[in-house]
Amino acid sequence: MLWIKAFHIIFVVTWFAGLFYLPRLFVYHAMTKDAISNEQFKVMERKLFYGITTPSAILTVGFGVWLLVAYWWDAFLVVTGVGWLHLKIVLVLILIVYHIYCGKFLNDFKQDRNHHSHTFYRWFNEFPVLILIVVMILVEVQPF
């Protein structure tokens, strides 16, 4: 199980790397004025989203589900001491929605339909940081 846990952590790191960098690309893309830069950002965003971020998300969830199944008794059938895990799962589900929303923004940029400013994307970029902080505290401290 330690191998599964290691791969889960590895893909969490790569997923978050993508979730941190993709909205940062959106910031710069929203500020661009010329067609060459616009097309270059479209390529970078597509490769990051489909080549790194989405596969990492799928593998993160896959290995996470594997760990849940392996520790089913400890995680769900024991009544006390696993509330942190339930909250972590909810936060991961929220992060999946965030990931899908990044895909929506990617599609908007692809079709030259972006309606948001670079400031919006700067704030949007901070959301996964908050999720990461809370999830790491939940996993390491297991406060409830």
C-alpha positions as CSV (number, residue, x, y, z in Angstrom):
1,M,0.0,0.0,0.0
2,L,2.9,2.4,0.5
3,W,3.5,2.3,-3.3
4,I,-0.1,3.3,-3.9
5,K,0.2,6.1,-1.4
6,A,3.5,7.3,-2.9
7,F,1.9,7.4,-6.4
8,H,-1.1,9.2,-5.0
9,I,1.1,11.9,-3.5
10,I,3.2,12.2,-6.7
11,F,0.1,12.8,-8.8
12,V,-1.4,15.2,-6.3
13,V,1.8,17.2,-6.7
14,T,1.6,17.2,-10.5
15,W,-2.1,18.0,-10.5
16,F,-1.6,21.0,-8.2
17,A,1.3,22.1,-10.3
18,G,-1.1,22.2,-13.3
19,L,-3.8,23.9,-11.3
20,F,-1.4,26.6,-10.1
21,Y,0.1,27.2,-13.5
22,L,-2.9,27.1,-15.8
23,P,-4.8,30.0,-14.2
24,R,-1.5,31.9,-14.2
25,L,-1.4,31.4,-18.0
26,F,-5.0,32.7,-18.1
27,V,-3.7,35.8,-16.3
28,Y,-1.1,36.5,-19.0
29,H,-3.5,35.4,-21.8
30,A,-6.1,37.8,-20.7
31,M,-3.5,40.6,-20.9
32,T,-2.3,39.7,-24.4
33,K,-3.1,42.0,-27.3
34,D,-1.5,40.4,-30.4
35,A,-2.6,37.3,-32.4
36,I,0.8,35.5,-32.2
37,S,0.8,35.6,-28.4
38,N,-2.9,34.7,-28.3
39,E,-2.2,31.5,-30.3
40,Q,0.9,30.6,-28.3
41,F,-1.1,30.8,-25.1
42,K,-3.8,28.6,-26.5
43,V,-1.2,25.9,-27.3
44,M,0.4,26.1,-23.9
45,E,-2.9,26.0,-22.1
46,R,-4.2,23.0,-24.1
47,K,-1.0,21.0,-23.6
48,L,-0.9,21.8,-19.9
49,F,-4.6,21.0,-19.3
50,Y,-4.8,17.8,-21.4
51,G,-1.2,16.6,-21.2
52,I,-0.4,17.1,-17.5
53,T,-3.2,18.4,-15.4
54,T,-6.1,16.2,-16.4
55,P,-4.1,12.9,-16.5
56,S,-2.7,13.8,-13.1
57,A,-6.2,14.5,-11.7
58,I,-7.4,11.2,-13.0
59,L,-4.5,9.3,-11.5
60,T,-4.8,11.2,-8.2
61,V,-8.4,10.3,-7.9
62,G,-7.7,6.7,-9.0
63,F,-5.0,6.1,-6.5
64,G,-7.0,7.9,-3.8
65,V,-10.0,5.6,-4.5
66,W,-7.7,2.6,-4.3
67,L,-6.5,3.7,-0.9
68,L,-10.1,4.3,0.3
69,V,-11.1,0.8,-0.8
70,A,-8.0,-0.8,0.8
71,Y,-8.7,1.0,4.1
72,W,-12.5,0.8,3.8
73,W,-13.0,-0.6,7.3
74,D,-10.8,2.1,9.0
75,A,-12.2,4.9,6.9
76,F,-15.9,4.4,6.9
77,L,-17.0,1.7,9.3
78,V,-15.3,3.1,12.3
79,V,-17.4,5.9,13.7
80,T,-14.9,8.1,15.4
81,G,-11.7,9.8,14.1
82,V,-12.4,9.9,10.4
83,G,-14.3,13.2,10.0
84,W,-11.2,14.7,8.5
85,L,-11.3,12.2,5.7
86,H,-14.9,13.0,4.9
87,L,-14.0,16.7,4.7
88,K,-11.0,15.9,2.6
89,I,-13.2,14.0,0.1
90,V,-15.6,17.0,-0.1
91,L,-12.7,19.3,-0.8
92,V,-11.3,17.0,-3.5
93,L,-14.8,17.0,-5.1
94,I,-14.7,20.8,-5.0
95,L,-11.3,20.8,-6.6
96,I,-12.6,18.5,-9.4
97,V,-15.3,21.2,-10.1
98,Y,-12.5,23.8,-10.1
99,H,-10.6,21.7,-12.6
100,I,-13.6,21.4,-14.8
101,Y,-14.1,25.1,-14.6
102,C,-10.5,25.6,-15.7
103,G,-11.5,23.5,-18.8
104,K,-14.4,25.9,-19.4
105,F,-12.1,28.9,-19.3
106,L,-9.6,27.0,-21.6
107,N,-12.4,26.5,-24.1
108,D,-13.5,30.2,-23.8
109,F,-9.9,31.3,-24.7
110,K,-9.7,28.7,-27.5
111,Q,-12.8,30.3,-29.1
112,D,-11.7,33.8,-28.3
113,R,-14.7,34.3,-26.0
114,N,-12.9,35.2,-22.7
115,H,-14.9,37.8,-20.8
116,H,-12.8,38.0,-17.7
117,S,-9.9,40.4,-16.8
118,H,-6.4,39.3,-15.7
119,T,-7.4,40.5,-12.2
120,F,-10.2,37.9,-12.1
121,Y,-7.8,35.2,-13.0
122,R,-5.3,36.4,-10.4
123,W,-8.0,35.8,-7.7
124,F,-9.2,32.6,-9.4
125,N,-5.6,31.3,-9.2
126,E,-5.6,31.5,-5.4
127,F,-8.5,29.1,-4.8
128,P,-6.5,25.8,-5.1
129,V,-3.9,27.2,-2.6
130,L,-6.6,27.4,0.0
131,I,-7.8,23.9,-0.7
132,L,-4.2,22.5,-0.6
133,I,-3.5,24.1,2.8
134,V,-6.7,22.8,4.3
135,V,-6.3,19.3,2.9
136,M,-2.6,19.0,4.0
137,I,-3.6,20.1,7.5
138,L,-6.5,17.6,7.5
139,V,-4.2,14.7,6.4
140,E,-1.3,15.4,8.7
141,V,-3.1,16.6,11.8
142,Q,-6.3,14.6,11.5
143,P,-8.1,17.1,13.8
144,F,-11.4,15.2,14.0
